Amino acid sequence: MALIPRLDLKTVQTLVMTPQLQQAIKLLQLNNIELAEYIEQELEQNPLLEREDSEGRDEAPSSDGGSADAENGERTVTAEGATGEAAFEAAEFDSPQTADSGDDDLFQPDAVDLVASEDMSFDGDASLDSDYENVWSGGDESSISTGDGDSLHWQVQGAGGFDMDDSALENAPADEINLRDHLREQINIDIHEPVDRTIALHMLDNLDDAGYLVADLEDIAETLGCERDKVDSVLQVVQRFDPPGIFARNLSDCLRIQLQDRNHYDPAIQVVIENLDMLGRREFKELRRLAGVSSEDFAHIVDEIKTLNPKPALAFDYTVAQPVVPDVAVRRSPEGGWVVELNSDTLPRVLINNRYFTEISKSANRKEDREYIAECYQSANWLVRALHQRAQTIMKVSSEIVRQQEAFLERGVQYLRPLVLRNIAEALDIHESTVSRVTNNKYIATPRGIFELKYFFTFAVGDNSAGEAASAEAIRFRIKSLIEAESVDNVLSDDKIVSILQGAGVDIARRTVAKYRESMRIPSSVQRRREKTLHL
């Protein structure tokens, strides 16, 4: 066969990750707080995007599913709780060509009702593949876009001004003093010799986060060119500073300083402090023999040690822990069933300024300017559509999770069903990776508390008599409940717990019970019996 050049035409199907699709996937895996930060960056880069201030704005519904201002021609499109017909990975984003391109599929209903029934089906027998008009609760499009009290909006509250009449400035809390300033003040008051003060300040620079002195005393003496006895004497002074236990060399030293500050450091408790490793191994009988005290006195000693602070420096740690902000909320409907809705309080509301787009398009003469304006407008529309699709997918997945785990909402953790990503993906006809992105780092507020969406995914453990498997989380809850209810005369071993669970119809192995118990940091039955005997 001769080798000759030729042209062939063939048709193949390939999956192309366009920049727009990559943006949509990125938005899907962000939680509400991260999404707000991302949109802030987009607002800085795209002149056609604006953040809407809902106060004082008289909006009228526009024909494209958003809201338009009659004076400035702005179009409002939100991604609030919207659901559509397409799955996330099957969504088709049409590139807009003009400023008047239609967005008929963009709307913003605020909740989806899950009406409780025997088969836990959606209201109106609507499936997840059909239109959601019959299952969304809320008003019509005009009432949603006007911003009245019956609908939810994504908005960012404006920052306060510098009005001197504002009482918030007077009520602002003062700066909290940190540990370094607190100790420096005590050094300046209690230590008068310049050499001793220099040594104390050098020790202050060698404190770790817990408040322990990590530098070697010999190294301190060599670095500062002074005698070791001088360093030891300064150390005894600074160890009397507030908070008690500061400048300790180790845990035993920290606890000793605090007990001496309370004047409770007697010979018996000294033995326990010097043998903390035995206390950690719960060798109470041997430790009590070394201390030479009765069981009751030994119990009081351990109770006293429990009140001490092993990390005194953390008392000055004013880092505010960020609370978990739920992305989705579920509540019981007055008509029965459950209502699932997005948390609109933490999400911004995005505007596309059509009037500004029209003005600059008319005034743009250079080709580069026209291309830049068209790119900005297309990017803005893609962002709005991606936000809409993100809200739609989160609502779909959250609603299906609530439908699958209705027993948990009704009766508690012990009724949590085994659930994996594949179950949700098959029910919604989407890919498992989409479900994983939706549930990653996102939280849902329920009547039983705030949970990460991944909390509801737990694998099956053991089949019961009816052939149904129990979830691993429900088994952990049962084990913990049994152990908490045990008495000093009836401490349950792992074998006994297995017998109780098998009697309740759960087929589980002893090693599984031991693994779950250890994962919850529950000691063995022997250690628990020792603690209960000592009334600890």
Secondary structure, 3 states (H helix, E strand, C coil): CCCCCCCCCCCCCCCCCCHHHHHHHHHHCCCHHHHHHHHHHHHHHCCCEEECCCCCCCCEECCCCCEECCCCCEEECCCCCCCCCCCCCCCCCCCCCCCCCCCCCCCCCCEEEECCCCCCCCHHHCCCCCCCCCCEECCCHHHHHCCCCCCCCCCCCCCCCCCCCCHHHHCCCCCCCCHHHHHHHHHHHHCCCHHHHHHHHHHHCCECCCCEECCCHHHHHHHHCCCHHHHHHHHHHHCCCCCCCCCECCHHHHHHHHHHHHCCCCHHHHHHHHCHHHHHCCCHHHHHHHHCCCHHHHHHHHHHHHCCCCCHHHHHCCCCCCCCCCCEEEEECCCCCEEEEECHHHCCCEEEEHHHHHHHHHHCCCHHHHHHHHHHHHHHHHHHHHHHHHHHHHHHHHHHHHHHCHHHHHHCHHHCCCECHHHHHHHHCCCHHHHHHHHCCCEEEECCEEEEHHHHCECEEEECCCCCEEEHHHHHHHHHHHHHCCECCECCCHHHHHHHHHHCCCCCCHHHHHHHHHHCCCCCHHHHHHHHHCCC
